[in-house]
């Protein structure tokens, strides 16, 4: 347990307000520090998490974030799942295009967030909303 965080358990945070987006940033930073990610990797992960949490709030109508320490046998990392029950992403190819933004946020868009992490997976539909899973591995 580090600074009130049990690294053996996923850490959940609801995303219903701007304050929750700040809480997501703080949680991700704390887990990244405790997982011994480099300062550069901490910054990349927190930046991506901030953008994706804001998207969860603005475009998905709110949702949840779950932060987990992962280990692939060679190295540790931090995995974050952003989930909402919103309308989904109508044109995923367009949304993943470099430079595309629908406004708001940090202007990174999904493609910018994808470049900041090591693994990026997205599932989206109008029926179930959007679920984005990102992972940043220690170097």
Secondary structure as UniProt FT lines:
FT   TURN            3..4
FT   TURN            7..8
FT   STRAND          11..15
FT   HELIX           18..34
FT   TURN            35..36
FT   HELIX           39..58
FT   TURN            59..60
FT   STRAND          63..71
FT   STRAND          76..84
FT   HELIX           92..95
FT   TURN            98..99
FT   TURN            105..106
FT   HELIX           109..116
FT   STRAND          119..125
FT   TURN            126..128
FT   STRAND          129..137
//
